[in-house]
Amino acid sequence: MDKELWWNSKEPHELIQGLVDHIQSNQEHREFSNLRHMRLYGNQNITGFNTQHYAREERTLGVQKERVRLNVVQSMVDTITAKIAKNRPKPMFLTRDGSYTLQRRAERKADFVETLFLKTDLYNIVPKVFRDACVFGSGFLKVYRVKDEIKVERIFPNEILVDDAESIWNDPQQLHQTKTINREVLKATFPKHKGKIEFAEAEKEFSQISITNMIPVVESWHLPSEKGGKDGRHTITIDGCTLLDESWTKDYFPFIKFDWSERLLGYYGQGLAEQLSGIQYEVNKLLIKIQDAFHLLAVPRVFLEYGSKVVKSHISNKVGSIVNYQGKPPVIHSPQTVHPEIFQHLDRLVQRAYEITGISQLSAQSKKPSGLNSGVALREYNDIETERFAIIGQKYENFFIKAAEQMMDLASEIAEEYGKFPVMVKSSKFIQEFDWSEVKLKDDEYLMQTYPISSLPDTPAGKLETVQEMISSGFIGQEDALSLLDFPDLEKVTSLKTASMDDIERVIEKMLDDGVYLPPEPIQDLQLGLQRIRSSYLKARLNGVEEERLQLLLDWLAQAQAMLQPPEQEVLPGPEQPPIQGAI
């Protein structure tokens, strides 16, 4: 008789709990490994990950000696996280031989997705996922929906369970997330099962404590075995009850995984903390020896020969004090506490940790190399250092592409279920509301890539120097430069300076996007308008914009040109002159 599978069972909770217990039992080594690496990073000897132990430290003498004194792991992880996760990639949709309308839809779709990133606080959550990958090997981001809203959440790696046998070569077909949730929250979310939730077993560590209100919950997914398969399933279960049971038609889990370094076998990655653990332990041992040596030897001692008549009270820290003695004088000895080679070895270990990670100690200390003062030299230095993390940087950008794909999938679901899915999108200097139907593209109409939101340096000084170089090279004008600087504290001034250009850009958008003609006005900067609209016309014609909208640009150019020309002066007839004698 074949063994019953939970995704084919009418009561999946009866099988899921046993399966989860089996996986957790087989992966105890992974939990111990994660605990060890979290101790290394957090400089805290926590006793476990559950709600009873994560905030408690072991206090035994032996454990105290193993505590980190010089936290190389945390320094490396925090530095690399700040270096990579400071980037805020923006998805861009590239169309293939598309019309201008299709290209504008792709641009609006990019703004639409970026707004979802900002609305869900994705740019602040993903760095935490990246840090998890550095510490534990893998970090997880969950992308899901609550009614008509899209949500993202950083998931602690220990919550994700997959079967080792199923995921040794390929991605698994089933995945489970374990979490403790407040009993009252579950009742409000699943009111039909209030009775079962009320009597569900509490978390094991607190099962004997009456005040606890947290109960373990397992959310499980099984992907369809083939395209269009009927065995895809999604459930939420507790002890003795299935709270949610629905089909799952997607070919992916609602999680995005980031690995610091992929292992040759298995699902979970290898973290930077594990790669540096040997060095960190050796650093700890050396520091303990150094500390013991200082406690034992780093005290000056006074040697007195037997028979010397020296009054001990005369040996003090007073300047110019007189010591009376007979016989041999006292000898004050200050021995060498630690051999210099021990300190050299310690420094070598710390330097090797930086070399393994690929960052410089100057980056970790937020210092610039001596002698590099110009913006060009600093950018070249950063480019050389960044090459070490090119692969990690590409993985980080691809992470945002996967997040965008899942968000678009959910947006399509919401629009289909609720009839619409509107989002307020910031476009140029204005805010517009777009619905998913206005930006939706077919899968074969675009290619998605990621670009940094700003390719300029992060610091105001670096940004200013780069923009000045572009002005000096003739690439941009003053108005464009002010727009690129975009300093918040100067926004009031720069917005006035760029008002003429912003106004012309709005006129162009209205005519090309909406087909609405806005005639030129004398108060506008007509010379700037002629230049901008002429360039926009040529670009729009190359992109295949409809003739009607191209004609609007031509009409504006003709009308503005006429307004700039001075009126012709009327020539008045002069007094009649008498004819010249002898003229023919």
C-alpha positions as CSV (number, residue, x, y, z in Angstrom):
1,M,0.0,0.0,0.0
2,D,1.4,3.4,-1.0
3,K,2.1,5.9,1.7
4,E,-0.4,8.7,1.8
5,L,1.0,12.1,0.9
6,W,-0.1,15.2,2.7
7,W,-1.0,17.1,-0.5
8,N,-3.4,14.3,-1.5
9,S,-4.9,13.9,2.0
10,K,-8.3,15.2,3.1
11,E,-6.9,16.0,6.5
12,P,-3.4,17.3,5.8
13,H,-2.7,18.4,9.3
14,E,-2.5,14.8,10.4
15,L,0.5,14.2,8.2
16,I,2.2,17.6,8.1
17,Q,3.1,17.7,11.8
18,G,4.8,14.4,11.7
19,L,6.7,15.3,8.5
20,V,7.9,18.6,10.0
21,D,9.1,16.9,13.2
22,H,11.0,14.4,11.1
23,I,12.7,17.1,9.1
24,Q,13.6,19.1,12.2
25,S,15.0,16.0,13.8
26,N,17.2,15.2,10.8
27,Q,18.4,18.9,10.6
28,E,19.4,19.4,14.2
29,H,22.9,19.9,13.1
30,R,21.8,22.9,10.9
31,E,20.1,24.5,14.0
32,F,23.3,24.1,16.0
33,S,25.3,25.5,13.2
34,N,23.0,28.6,12.8
35,L,23.1,29.1,16.6
36,R,26.9,29.0,16.6
37,H,27.1,31.5,13.7
38,M,24.6,33.8,15.3
39,R,26.7,33.8,18.5
40,L,29.8,34.7,16.5
41,Y,28.0,37.6,14.8
42,G,25.9,38.9,17.7
43,N,28.6,38.6,20.3
44,Q,26.0,37.0,22.6
45,N,25.9,33.4,23.8
46,I,22.1,32.9,23.4
47,T,20.9,29.4,24.3
48,G,18.4,28.9,21.5
49,F,16.1,30.3,18.8
50,N,12.8,29.8,20.4
51,T,10.9,32.4,22.4
52,Q,12.2,31.1,25.7
53,H,15.9,31.1,24.9
54,Y,16.7,33.7,22.2
55,A,17.1,36.5,24.8
56,R,19.0,34.5,27.4
57,E,22.8,34.0,27.7
58,E,24.7,31.1,29.1
59,R,26.6,32.3,32.2
60,T,29.1,29.4,32.9
61,L,32.8,30.3,33.2
62,G,33.7,28.1,30.3
63,V,31.3,29.8,28.0
64,Q,32.5,33.2,29.2
65,K,36.0,32.4,28.1
66,E,34.8,31.5,24.6
67,R,33.1,34.9,24.2
68,V,34.2,37.0,21.3
69,R,36.6,39.8,22.2
70,L,37.5,41.0,18.8
71,N,34.4,40.5,16.6
72,V,35.9,40.0,13.1
73,V,32.8,38.3,11.8
74,Q,30.5,41.1,12.7
75,S,32.9,43.7,11.3
76,M,33.1,41.8,8.0
77,V,29.3,41.1,7.7
78,D,28.3,44.7,8.5
79,T,30.8,46.2,6.1
80,I,29.8,44.0,3.2
81,T,26.2,44.5,3.9
82,A,26.6,48.3,3.9
83,K,28.7,48.1,0.7
84,I,26.3,45.9,-1.3
85,A,22.9,46.6,0.2
86,K,23.3,50.4,-0.2
87,N,22.4,49.9,-3.9
88,R,18.7,50.3,-4.6
89,P,18.2,48.5,-8.0
90,K,15.2,49.6,-10.1
91,P,13.6,47.2,-12.6
92,M,13.6,48.5,-16.2
93,F,11.4,47.0,-18.9
94,L,13.0,46.9,-22.4
95,T,10.6,46.4,-25.3
96,R,11.4,44.6,-28.5
97,D,10.6,46.6,-31.7
98,G,7.7,48.2,-29.8
99,S,5.8,51.3,-30.7
100,Y,6.0,54.5,-28.7
101,T,2.8,53.6,-26.8
102,L,4.4,50.2,-25.8
103,Q,7.6,51.9,-24.7
104,R,5.7,54.5,-22.6
105,R,3.7,51.6,-21.0
106,A,7.0,49.9,-20.2
107,E,8.3,53.1,-18.6
108,R,5.2,53.5,-16.5
109,K,5.4,49.8,-15.6
110,A,8.9,50.4,-14.2
111,D,7.6,53.3,-12.2
112,F,4.7,51.2,-11.1
113,V,7.0,48.4,-9.8
114,E,9.3,50.9,-8.1
115,T,6.4,52.4,-6.3
116,L,5.5,48.9,-5.1
117,F,9.0,48.5,-3.8
118,L,8.7,51.7,-1.9
119,K,5.2,51.0,-0.6
120,T,6.2,47.6,0.8
121,D,9.5,49.0,2.2
122,L,11.4,46.5,0.2
123,Y,14.6,48.6,0.0
124,N,14.8,48.5,3.8
125,I,13.9,44.8,4.2
126,V,16.2,43.3,1.6
127,P,19.4,44.4,3.4
128,K,18.3,42.3,6.4
129,V,17.8,39.3,4.2
130,F,21.3,39.9,2.8
131,R,22.7,40.0,6.3
132,D,20.9,36.7,7.1
133,A,22.7,35.2,4.1
134,C,26.1,36.4,5.3
135,V,25.5,35.0,8.8
136,F,23.5,31.8,8.2
137,G,24.2,31.1,4.5
138,S,20.7,31.7,3.1
139,G,18.3,34.6,3.6
140,F,14.6,34.5,2.7
141,L,12.1,37.1,1.6
142,K,8.4,36.3,1.5
143,V,6.2,38.0,-1.0
144,Y,2.5,37.5,-0.4
145,R,-0.9,39.3,-0.5
146,V,-3.4,40.2,2.1
147,K,-6.7,40.8,0.3
148,D,-5.9,43.6,-2.1
149,E,-2.5,44.5,-0.7
150,I,0.9,43.2,-1.5
151,K,3.2,42.5,1.4
152,V,6.9,41.5,1.9
153,E,8.5,40.0,5.0
154,R,11.9,39.0,6.0
155,I,11.8,35.3,7.1
156,F,14.2,34.0,9.7
157,P,16.1,31.1,8.0
158,N,15.3,28.6,10.7
159,E,11.6,28.9,9.8
160,I,12.2,27.4,6.4
161,L,12.2,23.6,6.2
162,V,12.9,21.4,3.1
163,D,13.6,17.7,2.9
164,D,17.4,17.1,2.4
165,A,16.7,14.0,0.4
166,E,14.4,15.9,-2.0
167,S,16.7,18.9,-2.4
168,I,20.1,17.3,-2.7
169,W,20.4,18.0,-6.5
170,N,17.5,20.3,-7.4
171,D,15.0,22.7,-5.9
172,P,12.4,20.9,-3.7
173,Q,8.8,20.3,-4.7
174,Q,7.5,21.0,-1.2
175,L,8.5,23.6,1.4
176,H,7.3,24.3,5.0
177,Q,7.4,27.4,7.1
178,T,7.1,27.1,10.9
179,K,6.2,30.0,13.0
180,T,4.7,30.8,16.4
181,I,1.7,33.1,16.2
182,N,-0.5,34.7,18.8
183,R,-3.6,32.7,19.5
184,E,-6.0,35.7,19.3
185,V,-4.5,36.8,15.9
186,L,-5.3,33.3,14.5
187,K,-8.8,33.5,15.8
188,A,-9.4,36.8,14.1
189,T,-7.8,35.5,10.9
190,F,-9.7,32.2,10.8
191,P,-13.0,32.8,12.8
192,K,-14.5,29.5,11.5
193,H,-11.9,27.6,13.6
194,K,-12.0,29.5,16.8
195,G,-12.8,26.4,18.9
196,K,-9.9,24.3,17.5
197,I,-7.5,27.3,17.9
198,E,-8.6,27.8,21.5
199,F,-7.6,24.3,22.5
200,A,-4.5,23.9,20.2
201,E,-1.3,23.0,22.1
202,A,0.9,25.9,22.9
203,E,4.6,26.1,22.1
204,K,6.4,23.2,23.7
205,E,8.7,25.4,25.8
206,F,5.7,27.1,27.3
207,S,3.2,24.4,27.3
208,Q,3.1,24.4,31.1
209,I,2.8,28.1,31.5
210,S,-0.8,29.4,31.5
211,I,0.0,33.0,30.4
212,T,1.5,32.1,27.0
213,N,-0.6,32.7,24.0
214,M,1.7,31.6,21.2
215,I,1.0,28.4,19.3
216,P,3.1,26.8,16.5
217,V,1.7,27.1,13.0
218,V,2.9,25.4,9.9
219,E,2.3,26.8,6.4
220,S,3.1,24.3,3.6
221,W,3.3,24.4,-0.2
222,H,3.6,21.7,-2.8
223,L,4.3,22.7,-6.4
224,P,2.4,21.1,-9.3
225,S,4.4,18.1,-10.6
226,E,3.9,19.3,-14.1
227,K,2.6,22.3,-15.9
228,G,-1.2,22.4,-15.4
229,G,-0.9,19.6,-12.8
230,K,-3.6,19.2,-10.1
231,D,-1.4,18.2,-7.2
232,G,-0.3,21.7,-6.2
233,R,-1.5,22.6,-2.7
234,H,-1.2,25.3,-0.1
235,T,-2.2,24.7,3.6
236,I,-2.0,26.3,7.0
237,T,-2.2,23.9,9.9
238,I,-2.0,23.8,13.6
239,D,-2.2,20.9,16.1
240,G,-5.4,19.0,15.3
241,C,-6.8,21.4,12.6
242,T,-6.3,22.6,9.0
243,L,-7.0,26.3,9.0
244,L,-6.5,26.9,5.2
245,D,-6.6,24.4,2.4
246,E,-6.4,25.6,-1.3
247,S,-4.9,24.6,-4.6
248,W,-1.5,26.1,-5.6
249,T,-1.1,26.6,-9.4
250,K,2.2,28.6,-9.4
251,D,5.4,26.9,-10.3
252,Y,7.3,28.7,-7.5
253,F,7.1,29.2,-3.7
254,P,6.3,32.7,-2.4
255,F,9.9,33.0,-1.2
256,I,13.0,34.5,-2.7
257,K,16.2,33.0,-1.5
258,F,19.6,34.7,-1.4
259,D,22.7,32.6,-0.8
260,W,26.0,34.2,0.1
261,S,27.8,31.1,-1.3
262,E,26.1,28.1,-2.9
263,R,27.2,24.7,-1.6
264,L,28.0,21.9,-4.1
265,L,25.1,19.9,-2.7
266,G,21.9,20.8,-0.9
267,Y,19.4,23.6,-0.6
268,Y,21.0,25.9,2.0
269,G,24.0,28.1,1.3
270,Q,27.2,28.8,3.1
271,G,27.6,32.0,5.0
272,L,30.5,34.4,5.5
273,A,30.3,33.7,9.3
274,E,31.1,30.0,8.6
275,Q,33.9,30.9,6.2
276,L,35.5,33.1,8.9
277,S,34.7,30.9,11.9
278,G,38.1,29.2,12.0
279,I,39.9,32.6,12.1
280,Q,37.4,33.9,14.6
281,Y,38.0,31.0,17.0
282,E,41.8,31.4,16.7
283,V,41.5,35.1,17.4
284,N,39.5,34.3,20.4
285,K,42.1,31.8,21.8
286,L,44.9,34.3,21.2
287,L,43.0,37.1,23.0
288,I,42.3,34.8,26.0
289,K,46.0,33.9,26.2
290,I,46.9,37.6,25.9
291,Q,44.4,38.5,28.6
292,D,45.7,35.8,31.0
293,A,49.3,36.9,30.3
294,F,48.5,40.5,31.1
295,H,46.6,39.6,34.3
296,L,49.5,37.4,35.4
297,L,52.6,39.3,34.3
298,A,51.7,42.9,33.5
299,V,52.4,44.1,37.0
300,P,55.8,45.7,38.1
301,R,57.4,43.8,41.0
302,V,59.9,44.9,43.6
303,F,62.6,42.4,44.5
304,L,64.2,42.7,48.0
305,E,67.1,40.5,49.1
306,Y,66.8,38.9,52.5
307,G,68.6,40.9,55.0
308,S,68.1,44.2,53.2
309,K,66.9,46.8,55.6
310,V,64.4,48.6,53.4
311,V,61.2,50.1,54.8
312,K,58.4,49.0,52.5
313,S,56.4,52.1,53.2
314,H,59.2,54.1,51.6
315,I,58.5,52.5,48.2
316,S,55.6,54.5,46.9
317,N,54.5,56.5,43.9
318,K,55.5,59.8,45.2
319,V,57.8,61.8,43.0
320,G,61.3,62.2,44.4
321,S,60.6,59.9,47.4
322,I,63.6,58.7,49.4
323,V,64.2,55.0,50.1
324,N,66.5,54.2,53.0
325,Y,68.3,50.9,52.8
326,Q,71.2,48.9,54.0
327,G,72.7,46.1,51.9
328,K,71.6,45.7,48.3
329,P,69.0,48.2,46.9
330,P,65.6,47.0,45.8
331,V,65.2,45.9,42.1
332,I,62.1,46.9,40.3
333,H,61.3,44.4,37.5
334,S,58.8,44.9,34.6
335,P,58.8,41.7,32.6
336,Q,57.6,41.4,29.0
337,T,54.1,40.2,29.2
338,V,53.5,38.8,25.7
339,H,56.0,38.0,22.9
340,P,55.6,40.4,20.0
341,E,55.1,37.4,17.6
342,I,51.8,36.7,19.2
343,F,50.5,40.2,18.4
344,Q,51.9,39.8,14.9
345,H,50.1,36.5,14.5
346,L,46.9,38.2,15.7
347,D,47.3,41.0,13.2
348,R,47.9,38.5,10.4
349,L,44.7,36.6,11.2
350,V,42.6,39.8,11.2
351,Q,44.2,40.8,7.9
352,R,43.6,37.4,6.4
353,A,39.9,37.7,7.4
354,Y,39.7,40.9,5.3
355,E,41.4,39.2,2.4
356,I,39.0,36.3,2.5
357,T,36.0,38.6,2.5
358,G,37.5,40.8,-0.2
359,I,37.2,44.2,1.6
360,S,39.9,46.5,2.9
361,Q,40.3,47.6,6.5
362,L,39.9,51.2,5.3
363,S,36.4,50.3,4.1
364,A,35.5,48.7,7.4
365,Q,36.7,51.8,9.2
366,S,35.1,54.2,6.7
367,K,38.4,55.8,5.9
368,K,39.8,56.7,2.5
369,P,43.3,55.7,1.4
370,S,46.0,58.4,2.0
371,G,46.9,60.3,-1.1
372,L,43.5,59.8,-2.8
373,N,41.8,63.1,-2.7
374,S,40.1,63.6,-6.1
375,G,36.7,62.2,-6.9
376,V,38.2,60.5,-10.0
377,A,40.8,58.6,-7.9
378,L,38.3,57.6,-5.3
379,R,35.9,56.3,-7.9
380,E,38.7,54.3,-9.5
381,Y,39.6,52.9,-6.1
382,N,36.0,51.9,-5.4
383,D,35.7,50.2,-8.8
384,I,38.8,48.1,-8.1
385,E,37.5,47.0,-4.7
386,T,34.0,46.4,-6.1
387,E,35.2,43.9,-8.7
388,R,35.7,41.4,-5.9
389,F,31.9,41.5,-5.3
390,A,30.8,41.5,-8.9
391,I,29.1,38.1,-8.6
392,I,27.4,39.0,-5.3
393,G,26.3,42.3,-6.8
394,Q,24.7,40.5,-9.7
395,K,22.9,38.1,-7.4
396,Y,21.7,41.1,-5.4
397,E,20.2,42.7,-8.5
398,N,18.6,39.5,-9.7
399,F,17.0,39.2,-6.3
400,F,15.0,42.4,-7.1
401,I,14.0,41.1,-10.5
402,K,12.5,38.0,-8.8
403,A,10.7,40.2,-6.3
404,A,9.3,42.3,-9.2
405,E,8.1,39.2,-11.0
406,Q,6.3,37.9,-8.0
407,M,4.8,41.3,-7.2
408,M,3.5,41.6,-10.8
409,D,2.0,38.2,-10.6
410,L,0.2,39.2,-7.4
411,A,-0.9,42.5,-8.9
412,S,-2.5,40.6,-11.8
413,E,-4.3,38.4,-9.3
414,I,-5.6,41.3,-7.4
415,A,-6.7,43.2,-10.5
416,E,-8.6,40.1,-11.7
417,E,-10.3,39.5,-8.4
418,Y,-11.1,43.1,-7.5
419,G,-11.5,44.6,-10.9
420,K,-8.5,47.0,-10.5
421,F,-5.3,47.5,-8.7
422,P,-4.4,51.2,-8.6
423,V,-1.1,52.6,-7.4
424,M,0.0,56.3,-7.0
425,V,3.1,56.6,-9.1
426,K,5.7,59.4,-9.0
427,S,6.4,60.5,-12.5
428,S,9.0,63.2,-13.0
429,K,7.9,66.0,-10.7
430,F,4.2,64.9,-10.6
431,I,2.2,62.1,-9.0
432,Q,-0.2,60.1,-11.1
433,E,-2.5,57.2,-10.4
434,F,-2.1,54.2,-12.7
435,D,-4.0,51.0,-12.7
436,W,-2.5,47.6,-13.4
437,S,-4.4,47.4,-16.6
438,E,-2.6,50.6,-17.9
439,V,0.9,49.1,-17.4
440,K,0.3,45.4,-18.0
441,L,2.5,43.9,-20.7
442,K,2.5,40.4,-22.2
443,D,5.5,38.2,-21.3
444,D,6.8,38.2,-24.8
445,E,6.7,42.0,-25.2
446,Y,9.5,43.0,-22.8
447,L,12.8,42.0,-21.1
448,M,13.3,43.0,-17.5
449,Q,16.7,44.3,-16.3
450,T,17.8,46.2,-13.2
451,Y,19.6,49.5,-13.0
452,P,20.7,51.6,-10.0
453,I,18.2,54.3,-9.1
454,S,21.2,56.8,-9.3
455,S,24.6,56.2,-10.9
456,L,25.9,59.3,-9.2
457,P,28.0,59.1,-6.0
458,D,26.2,58.9,-2.7
459,T,27.9,61.8,-0.9
460,P,26.9,65.4,-1.8
461,A,30.6,66.3,-2.5
462,G,31.0,63.4,-4.9
463,K,27.7,64.0,-6.6
464,L,28.6,67.7,-7.1
465,E,32.1,66.9,-8.5
466,T,30.7,64.4,-10.9
467,V,28.0,66.8,-12.2
468,Q,30.6,69.5,-12.6
469,E,32.7,67.2,-14.7
470,M,29.7,66.5,-16.9
471,I,29.0,70.3,-17.3
472,S,32.7,70.9,-18.2
473,S,32.6,68.2,-20.8
474,G,29.5,69.7,-22.4
475,F,27.3,66.6,-21.8
476,I,24.6,68.5,-19.9
477,G,23.5,72.1,-19.2
478,Q,22.8,74.0,-16.1
479,E,19.2,73.1,-15.8
480,D,19.9,69.4,-16.2
481,A,22.7,69.7,-13.6
482,L,20.3,71.1,-11.1
483,S,17.9,68.3,-11.7
484,L,20.6,65.7,-11.2
485,L,21.9,67.2,-7.9
486,D,18.4,67.0,-6.3
487,F,19.6,68.1,-2.8
488,P,16.7,68.0,-0.4
489,D,17.8,71.1,1.5
490,L,18.2,73.1,-1.8
491,E,14.9,71.8,-3.4
492,K,13.1,75.1,-2.9
493,V,15.8,77.0,-4.8
494,T,16.5,74.3,-7.5
495,S,12.8,73.8,-8.1
496,L,12.5,77.5,-9.1
497,K,15.6,77.2,-11.3
498,T,14.3,74.2,-13.1
499,A,10.6,75.4,-13.3
500,S,10.9,76.4,-16.9
501,M,12.3,73.0,-17.9
502,D,9.7,71.1,-15.8
503,D,7.0,73.1,-17.5
504,I,8.2,72.2,-21.0
505,E,8.6,68.5,-20.1
506,R,5.0,68.5,-18.9
507,V,3.8,70.0,-22.2
508,I,5.7,67.3,-24.1
509,E,4.2,64.5,-21.9
510,K,0.6,65.9,-22.4
511,M,1.0,66.0,-26.2
512,L,2.7,62.7,-26.7
513,D,1.0,60.6,-24.0
514,D,-2.5,62.1,-23.8
515,G,-2.8,63.7,-27.2
516,V,-3.7,67.1,-25.6
517,Y,-2.4,70.2,-27.2
518,L,-1.1,72.9,-24.8
519,P,-0.3,76.0,-26.9
520,P,2.8,78.0,-26.1
521,E,2.5,81.0,-23.8
522,P,4.6,84.2,-23.8
523,I,5.5,83.6,-20.2
524,Q,7.2,80.3,-21.0
525,D,10.9,79.9,-22.0
526,L,10.1,79.6,-25.7
527,Q,13.8,79.2,-26.7
528,L,14.2,76.2,-24.3
529,G,10.9,74.9,-25.5
530,L,12.0,75.0,-29.2
531,Q,15.1,73.0,-28.3
532,R,13.4,70.4,-26.1
533,I,10.3,69.9,-28.3
534,R,12.4,69.7,-31.5
535,S,14.5,66.9,-29.9
536,S,11.4,65.2,-28.6
537,Y,9.8,65.3,-32.0
538,L,12.8,63.6,-33.6
539,K,13.0,60.9,-30.9
540,A,9.2,60.3,-31.1
541,R,9.3,60.0,-34.9
542,L,12.0,57.4,-34.6
543,N,9.9,55.5,-32.0
544,G,6.9,55.4,-34.3
545,V,4.6,57.8,-32.5
546,E,1.3,58.4,-34.2
547,E,1.2,61.2,-36.8
548,E,-1.6,63.0,-35.0
549,R,0.6,63.5,-31.9
550,L,3.7,64.3,-33.9
551,Q,1.6,67.0,-35.5
552,L,0.9,68.5,-32.1
553,L,4.6,69.0,-31.6
554,L,5.0,70.6,-35.0
555,D,2.1,73.0,-34.3
556,W,3.7,74.0,-31.0
557,L,7.0,74.7,-32.7
558,A,5.4,76.7,-35.5
559,Q,3.4,78.8,-33.0
560,A,6.3,79.4,-30.7
561,Q,8.5,80.4,-33.6
562,A,5.9,82.9,-34.8
563,M,5.7,84.3,-31.3
564,L,9.5,84.9,-31.1
565,Q,9.7,86.7,-34.5
566,P,9.4,90.5,-34.2
567,P,6.3,92.0,-35.9
568,E,7.0,93.5,-39.4
569,Q,7.0,97.3,-39.4
570,E,4.6,99.0,-41.8
571,V,6.4,101.3,-44.3
572,L,4.5,104.6,-44.5
573,P,4.6,106.5,-47.9
574,G,6.7,109.7,-47.9
575,P,6.1,113.1,-49.5
576,E,6.0,113.2,-53.3
577,Q,9.3,114.3,-54.9
578,P,9.4,116.5,-58.0
579,P,10.8,114.6,-61.1
580,I,14.4,115.1,-61.9
581,Q,14.9,117.1,-65.0
582,G,16.6,115.1,-67.8
583,A,15.4,111.8,-66.5
584,I,14.1,109.4,-69.0
